Amino acid sequence: MDVEYLDFELEVGPAGDGLHTVTVMQSPAGHARSEFDLRLTPMELDNRLLALQNALLRSGGTVRAVLTREEQTVQEFGRHLFTALLRDDVRALYYESKRTARARDKGLRLKLRIIDPALATLPWEYMYDDRDGEYICLSSGTPIVRFLEVSQPARALAVAGPLRILAMVASPTGLEPLNVALERQRLARALGDLIDDGLVELTWLEGQTWRDLQRAMRPTHGPWHVFHFVGHGGFDPVRGEGFLALADRHGDLYRLTASRLAGVLADHRSLRLAVLNACEGAHGDRLDIFSSASAMLVRRGIPAVVAMQYLITERAAVEFSAHFYDGLADGLPVDTAVTEARKSMDLAITNTLEWGVPVLFMQASDGMLFDLTAPSQPATAPRETIPAVVATPPPARTPQPPRTPLDFDWVTIPAGAFLMGSDKERDGDAYGDELPQRSVYVSEYAIARVPVTVAQFDRFVQATGYRTTAETEGSAYVYAAGKCEWVNGANWAHPRGPDSDVRNKQDHPVTCVSWDDAVAFCTWAGVRLPTEAEWEKAARGTDGRIYPWGDEPPTAQRCNFAMNVKDTTPVGAYRDGASLYGLLDCAGNVWEWTADWFDAAYYKNAPDRDPLGPDLGSARTLRGGSW
């Protein structure tokens, strides 16, 4: 059955004196106009947005029967947005329009035409309707789109074959490094079933420069239906518009502004959609609605753009991509496909709130980007990659560490194979989940030499106002009074309970932080947690040694272990315990979080190149051991 919608189109503009107007431009129930005030000072609004971003970072992965603190934060702000935008006669028309649409067996598409720059960057996707007890955008009956009216909106493209996606990963030096192979693996995994069924064709652009992208968009390549970008984005205050962070021919940062990106993409006539998985790809500047890269692309002719308005975790991004593209391949309107992907994120990831991170910008009035007919085999087999444009081979460059607000001591781990896991004959104490030992290839990356310190974590808390899991829940599992137990009042600042503190432990590793806390810290710092394979290679080296320093047993000179100190010690204090690459504290002192879910069969079943942990799990992987 076809998915059909009636439109509830709102135009939101400035009214002066801090007020805003909302006008119902189109609805099945008539027209209305009202004024509203968000009743938030700029500082209050910034604090609300910061609290929302922190809640998103911490959501997911926990099972609770009651509303989590994170969802309370998001729901409260979503309720505020709903009651401000839809008030008085406008709200009455909204409910009447929903009844009319339901009576006609249709949905009600909420089109937001936000021309007030002060409101353009607010997360309207989180609007919460108290009467119906729902987030609007989580229902396929009420999708939310950021609508931009153009004089000649593009019509649905007839596609007699698989949807052809051109994907690009850019990781220029000077920004948080991306593991290109890992990012490709994630998207390929998300689209695996669709590719196997012949519904989607995924081609990777080998290069990272604008020349590579321009070449791929020539008529001699493609035709492409979707451009999928993975990387960094931002706002260029000099040019007054958003940009994507590509690389120049030396691998350094090149800011491809939205207007120039539109010039590259818009002439490729078959292109109907851009997906920007960039950390700031959906953000504009409050002074100029068209500074958003997404809105600019739509204005310049791309029928629809999906972009992330906040940081999004790997698992949420994979879940979104898999079900969004599945919806498109099934012939759904793009806004319905986005909503279906939101619901999949909500169902697959316990307590997550990241379903509101994707934002859809659209000029297509009915949301139909493609007119899909029966699949047909391409005349020639598609290439898996489009080669990069390189006039002359650029000189080899040492990767630069990311720019962060903290002074990390980075260690570059070269690409190559190492022996992952344990050999029972060499290490008789190895557990079953450490077996078997085998060769695994890991791409080049950089990792901090020592664990995160109390001082570094304190910088994060002071800058963001973040509250850890232990602080919000009131206790932590710690070693105190000769045993491990839950201690009320224990947290990162009071690691043994309310009577303890960290004033004299600024150079000790921070403790009492959950995996969610670690991810929130990394996101603020512009870095990420290592995969388990990355952690193990940095700690073990390439030769399969039992400990970071070799096969010799631990001593009081090599690490803080087995109660020889009975407390944490300053990071990097045990120089004799350095790994092959010079990392310290990889054994003893504190346990260290990795990005992966735990799987007892991981060593046996993981891929042999840039392995990731399983898609699902009940606990995250810890490595290193503690005192």
C-alpha positions, 0 to 999 in steps of 0.5 A: 500500500502506498504511503500518503500524507496530508501536509501541515505546513508551518512558517516560523519567522521573527516578530520583533521584541523577542517574539516569533510568529508561526503561521499555518500555511497549509493544512486540511483544517484551515489556516491560523497564526499566532505569536510565541516566546520561547521564554528562555534567555540566550544563556538558558537556551544554551544551557538547555541545549548543552544538557540535551547534548549530554543526555544524548551522549549518555542515553542507551545501553541501560535497562530501567523500568522508569523514565531515565534522567536523560529522557526526563531532560530531553522530554522536558525540552521537547515539551517546551518546544511543542507548547511554544510552537503549537499553541492556541489556534495553531495547536487546535488546527494541528489536532483537527488536521491529525483527525482529518488525516486519520479519517482519510487513512493518511498521515500528517506530514509536519513541514517546518519552514523556519525563516527565523535564524534564531530558531533554525538550529533548535532540535525540533525533532524532539518535540514531545506531545503531552496529550498523545504521550509521544515524540512527534517524529517517532510516529510514521503518521507524523514525520517532521521535515525542514522544508525549503520551498523552491521554484521547481522542485525535483520530481522522483527519478525513475530507477530501474535497478539498485540504488547507487550510493557513492560514499566518501570518508575524509580524515584530514590531518589536524582533526580527530583522526578517523579509521577509514577502513573501519568507517567503510566496514561500518557502512558496508555492514549496515547495507550488507543485506541490501547489497546482497539482495541487489537493492543497493550498490555501494561504491567508495571514493578512494580519495579525500579531495575535492578533485576526487569528488568532482571527478566522480561526479562527471557524466563518465561516472555513475550515475549516482543516486545518493552521496554519503559522506562520513567525516567532519563538518563545521561552520566557517565564520569568514565565509558565513556558511557551513563546510565539509572537512575534506583534504588537500593533496597533502592530506591537510584540511581543506574546507569545502563550503556548502555553496561549492559542494552544491556546485559539485553535486548539483550538476549530477542530474541523477543525484537525489539525496545527500547523507552527511554523517558529519559531527556538525553537518546539520548545524547552521549559524544562528545569524544565517539560516542558509549557513547550514550545509544541508539547507544550502544543498537543498536550495541549490538543487539537491532534493533531500539532505539528511544530516546529523545535528549532534554527535552520533555513536557508531551503533546508532549510525549503523542502525540508522543507515541500515533501516533508512536505506532499506526504507528507500529501497522499499519505495518509501518517501524519504521522510517515512524512511527517516521515521522508520529508521528513527523507530529502529534506533529506538527499538534496537538500542535500549533507552537511546535518545539518538533517534532525534539526531538525524535531520531531514531537509527537503524540497520534494513536496511529496517526499518521493525521491525515486520511482523504483521499478523491477531491479535489473542487472547493470550492463557492467559490474560496478567498481567497488571504488573510484580511484583518487585523482593524484597528479603526482604521488604526495610525499609520505606524511606522519599523521598529526594528532587531533587538536583537542582542548587537552594536552594528550601525549600521543603515540602513533601505532603503525599499520600492520599485523600483530598477534591478538589473543593468547597462546595457551602453551605460552601463557598457561593462565590464559582464560578461554575467552582470550583464545585462540591467538591469531594474526590480525591487521590493524590500520594506523592510529594514534593512542594516548600514552597514559590513561585519562587523569583526574585533572583532565576529566575535571577540565571536561566537567568544568567546561560542560557541567557534565554529571557522571552516572555515579553522581546521578545514581548516587553510588559507585562500585569501589574497593573500600574498607577491605572489600569491593562494594557499592558505596553511597556518595562515591564518584570520580571526585570522591572515589572512596565515598563522600569523605574522600577526595581527589585534591592530591590525585590530579595526576592519578587516573580518573576512576568511578566513570562508566562507559557512557561517561568515558564516551561523553568525555571523548566526544567533548575532547574530540577523540574516541575510545579505542577498539579492543583490537587497537587497545591490545595492539598498543599494549601487547605489541606485535610478538604475542607477549604475555605482558606489555613489557614481555613474558616476565611476571609482574613486579613492583617496578613494572606495575601497580598490581595485587595490592602492592600499593593499595590505591591508584598511582600517578599515571606513567609512574612505572617506566619499566612496564612500558609496552613495545610502543611506549604505552604505560599503565597498560597492566595494573593501576586501573581498568580501561574502557574500550569501544567494543561490546564484550563477546566471549567468542570474539577472539575466535570469530572476529574479522582479521582486519580492523575488527570491531566488537559485536553489534549488540551485547550486555557489557562493554569490554574492559582491559588492563587490570587494576591494582 
